[in-house]
Amino acid sequence: MEFSLAYTRRMQLSALVMPRGEYAVEELQPGDSLALFLVRGCLQITRRRTGEPATYSLHATPSSPLIILNPGTYTIVAERSALGLRGSRRAR
């Protein structure tokens, strides 16, 4: 669930609320970026490639925010109920 806090043509800052088990799919194009800053909970982020299993798994926690710069399709799963901020910048 996402609540927009600030929005410009290329940048967006929103509140991130994900109950345990909820997932979201993010597709980043070249030049895009995504930042996840948590106050509570844990998110697992995996990158998918067509016809292949997930290549790696990243975790965002309150003590370790995550910034994703590489293009690709990412699946974000809430391992524990999460509350925080989601910032994105689109190149287009």
Secondary structure, 3 states (H helix, E strand, C coil): CEEEEEECCCEEEEEEEECCCCEEEEEECCCCEEEEEEEEEEEEEEEEECCECCCCEEEEECCECEEECCCEEEEEEEEEEEEEEEEEECCC
